[in-house]
Amino acid sequence: MSLFDDVSAAPEPRRRRQRRAGTVLGIWSLAVALVALLALTFLPTAYVIQQQGPVVNTLGSASDADGEEVPLISVEGADTYPAEGSLDLTTVQVVGNRERTPSWFELAMAWFDTSKAVLPIEQIYPVGTTTEQRNEESAALMVDSQKEATAAALTELGYDVSPYVAVFGFSEDSPAAGVLEEGDVVVSANGTPIETTDQLRGVINAGEGDPVTIVVRRDGDEVETEITPRENVVDGTTSWIIGVTTSHDYDFPIDVTIQLDRIGGPSAGQMFALGIIDVLTPGDLTGGVHIAGTGTIDAAGTIGPIGGIRQKLHGADDAGAEWFFAPVDNCDEVVGHIPGDLRVVAVETLADSLDALEAISSDEGVEDLPTCR
């Protein structure tokens, strides 16, 4: 019996030592993992996070430069009408830049959040582009989108809108430097009336290096000039240029001002155009319904695709929107990613959006509205 007692008691110290060794090893493993995780939070990454940004009602108000609340869309030179409901523009925010990228921990958290997207930094900040340059480009795109939206809205309402091309600046060794001036409005090139930069570029290239006669409007007078283009070869393709940068603008019959700061990019065009039309027409386009959307727009009323639509869908849903107008070309990103009870209408043109608003406001034919499938 004593022999039996001795045999059963002998392994106990070894088991305790094994347990202690396993516990110590576990503690050290956890400590190493925590140190590694802490180190990862400080290591630079090559990604940024895209998430939903502010949602702004184009029929509402915004703060001006003096901090006073003013209508987001204001008009001079035409009658305006109060509007109920909401026509929300949606935005995205980017977390991170080349100076400070998100940590690996932040990226991991965003990866499992369906309202966010993890993107390669080059997709937002191309190599050689600084944060300041991107912000400036984004602000310029916003200004252009407001002009195109105004042109589309006023054209839809029957106003005469006159597009024009103006000289914005000159490249290095520009053949046009000293001949043209900043602010010159291009009237014609080799006798062809010019309304777009593409038209001007086409006339210049058609001459294959021959001098081009360009008429510009300067200080109220028309001035005829002659410029000899220089050859430009890029990736084996030859073109002819006069070395100017241009801006595309319009002569509007009424003054439309859109007051919106700290938001950039071209994607609010569709909602700007709808807001302008609602302000300039009696009644309510929305019928009091909360509607959001996104999409670029040009003067012809064509609605184009944008980035970050999944984040914008979440922003609209969180803001309480019932309907969302999405560009048809973004439908592949919409399907399977519609949050909550949000209903999506797929649109290609401003006319499509207006038809959808009529159906929603009257509650007739909404089941027939096109959606993303």
Secondary structure, DSSP 8 states (H G I E B T S, - for coil): -HHHHHHHHTTHHHHHHHHHHHHHHHHHHHHHHHHHHHHHHHS--SEEEEEEEEEEETTSEEE-TTS-EEESEEEESS------SEEEEEEEEEE--SSS---HHHHHHHHT-TT-EEEEHHHHS-TT--HHHHHHHHHHHHHHHHHHHHHHHHHHTT---EEEEEEEEE-TT-TTBTTB-TT-EEEEETTEE--SHHHHHHHHHHTTT--EEEEEEETTEEEEEEE--EEEEETTEEEEE--EEEEEEEE-SSEEEE---S--SSTTHHHHHHHHHHHHSSS-SSTT-EEEE--EE-TT-BEE--S-HHHHHHHHHHTT-SEEEEEGGGHHHHTT---TT-EEEEESBHHHHHHHHHHHHHTSSGGGS----
